Amino acid sequence: MKINQFAQIHVDVKQALAELQTIGLFTAGATNKPLATNLAHFLHSCFPEAATKSGQDEAIAKLLLDEQTTVSDFLVAPTALSAAQFYNLALQLLGFEAGTDFDLADPLKFMRSSQLAFDATDPVDNTTLLTNIYLLLTTHTKLGLTFLDDLANRGFFASYTGPRPLFFNGKAQAVFDTRNLIKEVVYVEAPLDTDQDGQRDLLATTIFRPRVTDDLKIPALYTANPYFKGINNVDAMLHDVDQELAVKTATVKSTVTPQKPLPAPRQVAGQANQTEKTATDLSSYALNDYMLARGFASVYAGGIGTRDSGGIRTCGTVEETISTIAIIEWLNGKRRAFTNRTDNIEIKASWCNGNVAMTGKSYLGTLATAAATTGVPGLKTIIAEAAISSWYDYYRDNGLVVAPVDCQGEDTDVLAELCFSRQKDAADYAKVKQVFADELKQLQVGQDRTTGNYNDFWDERNYRNQAANVKADVVLVHGLNDWNVKPRNAEKMWQALKQTKNQRKLILHQGQHIYINNMPSLDFTDMMNLWLSYELYDVANNAPAVLPNVTIQDNLQPETWHGQHDWAPTDRKRRLYHFTPASLTLDEPTDAAFVTFKDDNRRLFDQHEQNETRWLHDFIAEPTTYQAQQFRLKTAPLTQPLVIDGNIVVTLQAAVDQPTGMLSVLVVDYGKGQRLGEVPAIIERNGYQLDPAGKTDNLVEFKLQAATDFKLITRGHINLQNRVSRSTSLPVEPGSFHTVNFELQPTHFQLAAGHQLGVIVYASDMGMTVRPQTVANYRLDLNACQLSVPFTKH
Amino acid sequence: MKINQFAQIHVDVKQALAELQTIGLFTAGATNKPLATNLAHFLHSCFPEAATKSGQDEAIAKLLLDEQTTVSDFLVAPTALSAAQFYNLALQLLGFEAGTDFDLADPLKFMRSSQLAFDATDPVDNTTLLTNIYLLLTTHTKLGLTFLDDLANRGFFASYTGPRPLFFNGKAQAVFDTRNLIKEVVYVEAPLDTDQDGQRDLLATTIFRPRVTDDLKIPALYTANPYFKGINNVDAMLHDVDQELAVKTATVKSTVTPQKPLPAPRQVAGQANQTEKTATDLSSYALNDYMLARGFASVYAGGIGTRDSGGIRTCGTVEETISTIAIIEWLNGKRRAFTNRTDNIEIKASWCNGNVAMTGKSYLGTLATAAATTGVPGLKTIIAEAAISSWYDYYRDNGLVVAPVDCQGEDTDVLAELCFSRQKDAADYAKVKQVFADELKQLQVGQDRTTGNYNDFWDERNYRNQAANVKADVVLVHGLNDWNVKPRNAEKMWQALKQTKNQRKLILHQGQHIYINNMPSLDFTDMMNLWLSYELYDVANNAPAVLPNVTIQDNLQPETWHGQHDWAPTDRKRRLYHFTPASLTLDEPTDAAFVTFKDDNRRLFDQHEQNETRWLHDFIAEPTTYQAQQFRLKTAPLTQPLVIDGNIVVTLQAAVDQPTGMLSVLVVDYGKGQRLGEVPAIIERNGYQLDPAGKTDNLVEFKLQAATDFKLITRGHINLQNRVSRSTSLPVEPGSFHTVNFELQPTHFQLAAGHQLGVIVYASDMGMTVRPQTVANYRLDLNACQLSVPFTKH
């Protein structure tokens, strides 16, 4: 078991003692009291669930200092306290089991192997005891919480009367009662009329916040969530991907819709101090829930076109971004909200200190990114997980329609329909049916599935164009095995942000399209608590320096996270691999060599069970049943491990016997070995407790799986007509060679020594591209093919 | 979509109007008011989340009466209200979507097809409107709750001031606030000293109960849960199943441990009105959580040997049962509990009305069964899901060690160790380590893995021996595909209970070892609410007559549940299938016929990937790679469907070339078809809301899967040495024929017409029996082999 606590701050004695006083655990006089008195006092505080000394003594009596000594014995007749004894005690308090997790004879061995911080001073003097206790309170339990969080969940702060919010070790603590939250809805008036009803669109906004008794103003974690009010079934609307590639003619230009004048704001008819609509929504994002008890409100909004709001869905437009930031502007006192949609009674976010962070994964993180690129005041930071930074990189690649994994046939129109939850209210839907139908038609034109080219439509949806406007500090989180929102979205945003002066952090994990807040091996929640305390409460915790710039999960060693300075910098050293008929090699080829493969993947896919996952597996496996459908090369077994970091660039020279063609590339780690699962396994259902009120999440961890023969590293696709650029099409002359040069999805991947780096070149990709029926024959000029691999060291 | 609401009671007009008054929705004068007034009043009550008329009007404005008419239009200018209009409205209120789920042109078509109750009176007069509203409140939403539950979750009862508890349609309603529950721990003194420390074992007991402001006493749902305080890792303790069968000599007799005198009860040193220890446990059972807001306390206890309690784990003994019922005795005022383990301050369950129901699945349901067989006063009913009724039927079968699925190598000693969570507290464990080690040794002797015979040890653990003592009404729930706790446990208990006068109900689903409280197709939670209101609050709701005796889920049609009078009665008609070399047939064989197969399954299993699930699949599949290892027969395709109901009995005459032998039998439905998954799919994560405070469970449903070629119906195993009985061993003479006759696991299974009934005879079963290395050759005398199949009609 390895525990990485990047957010644990190591402080000096003075600071430790001061903070122990802040949480009411010790008084200033503690340094002058006998060690055993302080230890006894601390231990009695470790069982807040027991209201009486008897109950606390019973709990203490269950602890051993060593094989021979119970803690109760020691407290009755104190002697010197060894470091080993203290850490035996500490580990038991942290939920580790003597004999099972650690050995009472050598607790420091376990502290070291699990990477828990400790002070080896031996014997433990009184000051060391107090600083050890401080350190212990900031150390993670077996279930992935700091010990102080665990104590708080068991009632440590139940009778706390000190200042709120409360910060300890730079992080906000659970001193707000979340059992009886204020749950309310307001309607924010956006400067939009997307449903063209002559009134500005009102956006239903859900707020969860603790009841604060004094005049404390608190910040808000805001999640813009288009799925918040439910989704529509879009199965019938998915595009047919059993299509031929088109010979492209022109690129679709934006039809500039004449901008209708924006209706005037509503006339305010009065002011309210209280909202009148109770939110019945259930919260859905564990990080927000965790922060609630720590003095951060949660705000959720579906945005235009979602149920109970005005407007229509437009999938990635500027209007959607304006809808998203309207909520921030209201929280920041710069826009109006009303208590209902009828009476024009204004309600202010008087509870909010004006500081906002946006959180969320996927489309939710995407809207956080969109909002940040406006530079909207009040938005101090975003934590964008698995976020799209350019919609072209979600639905397209190099002039091809390329679907997110498991989303064949989806596109911006389908997603707009999916999220247009106003449709769920029959009479409300009737009013905007036609306007939304027109919008869908416009989306279908603009997204242009025929060419797959980058055009004005996609350019509007490329948030990176406005990266220079970003004023918020940014945390990006992305899965290196995320084939839904592919890693390029994070990488290009990360690079684009370098032009700003803002703080930025990046966390890359080995998962797919998932949250990572609930893993014992990484203190993600603490990291974000530290970050949000710094950003929204201006706590001087030095968060930007404490947290690594880039945190990357190791793909071979479980529970291992590396801090590094950067990811995928453009100046990474590169290895240039050449293609020969026999192998992928660093030696330049000498003889001319040509190979062929055919694209009748659709036929074989149809014959088999039409399962995209299985198809991909069988396509990569050795031996493969798809040998004629691909050209595959491998390096010799590596003599040293190779750590790929960044964008592999592939150069291919290919001819095809058709007037259209595409190339797909897979880069693969070949070699028998155990690998991390791409989906974390549940360690304990509801084992991760978010607050003293008892809200939970599952406790999960990436686990090594049974040994496999290979692992996909990265991939990419290109339309041969787009060999010059993704926005420009050139004709493909059947039989002539054309050269393409393009980036695969960025990665960070360690190949073990003895493994082989493999590359597979083929044409249509059953899970991502269109699936032509026409059989095409491809020829590669190997001498002109290369793989340029950026690498680094751990 | 089909919705089965077995607990929906149809009442007369008078009763409906009276109950509508009880929940404060209408006054007695409503019958004299205009229909539109009543409808408007009702609709305004349907949006309790909106505190103002404006907010409610906005919600109402989203509803359509028909394609042309909004509800708002109607309320402004009322006309006659058609039944179709009312049910369009009703379906929208229930969360069904116009155009997607149902057609506004014919809502009654959807009502019929989904089996929702309705009154077709057309047009709707005022009285019909009121009774329609009553019916609507008791009807399920799309998310599996009654509409009144949905309203309650949205705040309908937030300002309710009437009597608590409140019953509507015979079921308790959510009028208790669960946001700020009393969560407390007491220590019940059991009449046991299983850890031999000279003091009676104290049992930590966790109580969750709503704060009740008046002197109302409430009943308790009690779940005895040995896993409640955590489990130990037992991987290292699993028994090696790569074993030869033993030639049996003697059966293990109980070594009668001299009964030590029970220590005297503790001297009471005082009385407390309040507990002093806060429970920090998180509740884990959704049915209990659901009932909490409805006026039923939840009580959890781990029992002897679990963390924070005294005693040791003994796996299924009388002591474990005594430990289980001690809690009930305390709830019922007949046993003492203390506020802590030190001070001997007594605390009474003064909040409890003395009525207790036990709930839980698997080991939890097992302890409910055990408790019921004591006839303990106060235990009014048990809801035992997937419960063991005899531990022999869990770990053994017909003189063989037969593991629960995925539990090879587990036994009573392993399970005792798994649950002995006192081990987690180092100093506490040190005190009882030796006593528990001795207990494990005794378990290992008594369980006797060498012979697998039924003996005194197992007889003590056969709760059915005491079935005549049961005084509680019993609900049994079991999965017909549960190969962990196999269906025999439910079936034999069901039969044994017939000797008592108690009410009994049985629910059989098509799942594995799962809970079924959260499926839209079955109102299990309502059924249990009706039952528990009847049992624990003495509500005259006629529950025993309202609910079917036996509710069985159809294995072919999704969302279909049948009520029937009994399951597996002994007088079911039977079809006798004979074995011929060519087929399983109803015709008596004429010619002698012998077949052979060999048992080298272990060798093949080791060669392959040692995956038990895949092994079983491949063993049954056609063609099978295990042809030489089995004898397989099928009937001709059935001309009519066949509904098997009860215990298939198999007779085999077999010889083996070894001094030991075993036979395993699989009965299989062969025929291509879609079948229900054995694990319900998640329809909506956290989509099933349990209370107004926002506690949730996933919403799930059994779904039809992609077509498969076969489905396992049932199975059984026998040791050839136990051909006379499971407790008596006879020698196996190599080469001689021996006859065995035994029941397979009971089932209820419909084979479609055109399918074939198959039987597979073999020896060692990789997933369940020991796996001998010695290759054995078996011979069957087909003329003496038969399959006796009980059947019924739907």
Interface residues (C-beta under 8 A of the other chain):
Chain A: P48 E49 A50 A51 T52 S54 G55 D57 E58 A61 K62 L63 L64 T70 V71 S72 Q92 E97 A98 G99 T100 L104 N153 R154 G155 R179 N180 V185 N232 N233 E276 K277 T278 A279 T280 L282 S284 T339 N340 R341 T342 D343 Q423 K424 D425 A426 A427 D428 A430 N686 Q689 G694 T696
Chain B: P48 E49 A50 A51 T52 S54 G55 D57 E58 A61 K62 L63 L64 T70 V71 S72 Q92 E97 A98 G99 T100 L104 N153 R154 G155 R179 N180 V185 N232 N233 E276 K277 T278 A279 T280 L282 S284 T339 N340 R341 T342 D343 Q423 K424 D425 A426 A427 D428 A430 N686 Q689 G694 T696
